[in-house]
Amino acid sequence: MATLPIKTVGVIGTGVIGASWTALFLAKGLQVIVSDPAPRAEERLRSYLEKEWPTMSKVGLSPGASLKNYEFVDDISDHLGRLDFIQENGPERLDFKRSLFAHLDANTREHIILASSSSGLPSSEFITDCQKNPARILIGHPFNPPHLVPLVEVVPHPRTGAQYVTGAMGFYQSMGKDTVLVKQEVPGFIANRLQAAVCGEAYSLISRGIISAQDLDKTVTSGIGLRWAFTGPIMTNVLGGGGDFRHLLEHLGPASRAWTEDMRNHEFDFNSESLDALNGSVQEWVSKVDVETEERKRDNSMLALIKDKSNDSV
Ligand SMILES: NC(=O)c1ccc[n+]([C@@H]2O[C@H](COP(=O)([O-])OP(=O)(O)OC[C@H]3O[C@@H](n4cnc5c(N)ncnc54)[C@H](O)[C@@H]3O)[C@@H](O)[C@H]2O)c1
């Protein structure tokens, strides 16, 4: 059955991620119905959208795009029949997602896709009370901020229907996103697992006094991260092996096994002593910078990079 066209999207929760999705959907010319029970949520969303709209104009507005095309509603339950797609962005709590998705499943049209932005809770854990059509439920995990970062991980549960996976991938692609399909549910999916691996080692190195927080970040932003924006860990190593990936692994693999063994022996343990040491170094740096300026600089540079990558032709 057809899952498209999608003209009206429901956005549930307008915190960090829901507000950003709303900006993107509006920029792509969709109608958006949003809800969030937090005090002043409507006002906060309005000022966020007004602040981000100039950025969305730089990204490019689709025909019909307008800041007026959203409706903030007290209770989305009264509007579920109008929605062609739902992006859920509520708290990352199993009990919350379980009861919300049971409600959404029971009260929406049977074939609209219900996607969760969940960072790591797999949907098989929160469809347990869905009776109508849990096959249309999946994860559409964005990277913050979703109105700029292209990646969306689509993670079906074992009973998600193939047509809904295709529908979700197609929808996100039509929003300008780069989608990847995670073929089996694993906690944290892919991008957050990779981040957890790198961050765990970063926290360990800083808390042990081996490097400062500022210099740790520089090793990423001036080195591995810069390169990874163009060639990921696999293609980087294909190139590092002069085109021969296996050769590189045979050549350098044994040495890197010794590093990973040492890393395992010094895993960051999140106890308060380690946290104090880590946070001390972070604060020494962060107390000297204006965080909002850093965020604006990052978003502007990222926008330029995304544009450059999309013009990429060799
Ligand atoms: N922050 C990130 O970097 C990030 C990235 C990707 C995915 N996610 C995921 O996105 C989801 C939202 O995360 P966030 O960072 O935006 O959290 P957040 O705390 O900023 O926002 C959550 C919002 O949900 C609202 N909410 C609570 N109950 C609600 C209800 N019944 N109906 C509608 N809204 C309700 C809250 O008022 C709050 O505004 C989580 O599942 C999270 O794991 C977060």
Ligand as a Chemical Component Dictionary entry (heavy atoms), coordinates in Angstrom:
data_LIG
# 
_chem_comp.id                   LIG 
_chem_comp.type                 NON-POLYMER 
_chem_comp.pdbx_formal_charge   0 
_chem_comp.three_letter_code    LIG 
# 
loop_
_chem_comp_atom.comp_id 
_chem_comp_atom.atom_id 
_chem_comp_atom.alt_atom_id 
_chem_comp_atom.type_symbol 
_chem_comp_atom.charge 
_chem_comp_atom.model_Cartn_x 
_chem_comp_atom.model_Cartn_y 
_chem_comp_atom.model_Cartn_z 
_chem_comp_atom.pdbx_ordinal 
LIG N1  N1  N 0  19.567 15.702 21.930 1  
LIG C1  C1  C 0  20.137 14.966 20.999 2  
LIG O1  O1  O 0  21.314 15.191 20.611 3  
LIG C2  C2  C 0  19.389 13.843 20.318 4  
LIG C3  C3  C 0  19.830 13.406 19.053 5  
LIG C4  C4  C 0  19.091 12.428 18.378 6  
LIG C5  C5  C 0  17.949 11.887 18.968 7  
LIG N2  N2  N 1  17.545 12.315 20.205 8  
LIG C6  C6  C 0  16.315 11.711 20.752 9  
LIG O2  O2  O 0  15.240 12.590 20.472 10 
LIG C7  C7  C 0  14.266 12.490 21.524 11 
LIG C8  C8  C 0  14.077 13.870 22.138 12 
LIG O3  O3  O 0  15.324 14.302 22.666 13 
LIG P1  P1  P 0  15.611 15.843 22.996 14 
LIG O4  O4  O 0  17.088 15.948 23.143 15 
LIG O5  O5  O -1 14.889 16.719 22.032 16 
LIG O6  O6  O 0  14.951 15.956 24.438 17 
LIG P2  P2  P 0  14.344 17.253 25.136 18 
LIG O7  O7  O 0  14.305 16.953 26.578 19 
LIG O8  O8  O 0  15.043 18.483 24.657 20 
LIG O9  O9  O 0  12.844 17.293 24.555 21 
LIG C9  C9  C 0  11.869 16.369 24.903 22 
LIG C10 C10 C 0  10.545 17.119 24.862 23 
LIG O10 O10 O 0  9.471  16.198 25.000 24 
LIG C11 C11 C 0  8.454  16.901 25.665 25 
LIG N3  N3  N 0  7.411  16.004 26.138 26 
LIG C12 C12 C 0  7.296  15.370 27.329 27 
LIG N4  N4  N 0  6.138  14.668 27.360 28 
LIG C13 C13 C 0  5.509  14.885 26.174 29 
LIG C14 C14 C 0  4.268  14.460 25.608 30 
LIG N5  N5  N 0  3.440  13.674 26.281 31 
LIG N6  N6  N 0  3.953  14.876 24.355 32 
LIG C15 C15 C 0  4.772  15.694 23.665 33 
LIG N7  N7  N 0  5.947  16.123 24.161 34 
LIG C16 C16 C 0  6.323  15.720 25.390 35 
LIG C17 C17 C 0  9.190  17.663 26.771 36 
LIG O11 O11 O 0  8.409  18.719 27.303 37 
LIG C18 C18 C 0  10.413 18.146 26.006 38 
LIG O12 O12 O 0  10.219 19.438 25.459 39 
LIG C19 C19 C 0  14.789 11.454 22.507 40 
LIG O13 O13 O 0  14.244 10.189 22.202 41 
LIG C20 C20 C 0  16.293 11.479 22.239 42 
LIG O14 O14 O 0  16.921 10.286 22.575 43 
LIG C21 C21 C 0  18.219 13.302 20.891 44 
# 
loop_
_chem_comp_bond.comp_id 
_chem_comp_bond.atom_id_1 
_chem_comp_bond.atom_id_2 
_chem_comp_bond.value_order 
_chem_comp_bond.pdbx_ordinal 
LIG N1  C1  SING 1  
LIG C1  O1  DOUB 2  
LIG C1  C2  SING 3  
LIG C2  C3  SING 4  
LIG C2  C21 DOUB 5  
LIG C3  C4  DOUB 6  
LIG C4  C5  SING 7  
LIG C5  N2  DOUB 8  
LIG N2  C6  SING 9  
LIG N2  C21 SING 10 
LIG C6  O2  SING 11 
LIG C6  C20 SING 12 
LIG O2  C7  SING 13 
LIG C7  C8  SING 14 
LIG C7  C19 SING 15 
LIG C8  O3  SING 16 
LIG O3  P1  SING 17 
LIG P1  O4  DOUB 18 
LIG P1  O5  SING 19 
LIG P1  O6  SING 20 
LIG O6  P2  SING 21 
LIG P2  O7  DOUB 22 
LIG P2  O8  SING 23 
LIG P2  O9  SING 24 
LIG O9  C9  SING 25 
LIG C9  C10 SING 26 
LIG C10 O10 SING 27 
LIG C10 C18 SING 28 
LIG O10 C11 SING 29 
LIG C11 N3  SING 30 
LIG C11 C17 SING 31 
LIG N3  C12 SING 32 
LIG N3  C16 SING 33 
LIG C12 N4  DOUB 34 
LIG N4  C13 SING 35 
LIG C13 C14 SING 36 
LIG C13 C16 DOUB 37 
LIG C14 N5  SING 38 
LIG C14 N6  DOUB 39 
LIG N6  C15 SING 40 
LIG C15 N7  DOUB 41 
LIG N7  C16 SING 42 
LIG C17 O11 SING 43 
LIG C17 C18 SING 44 
LIG C18 O12 SING 45 
LIG C19 O13 SING 46 
LIG C19 C20 SING 47 
LIG C20 O14 SING 48 
# 
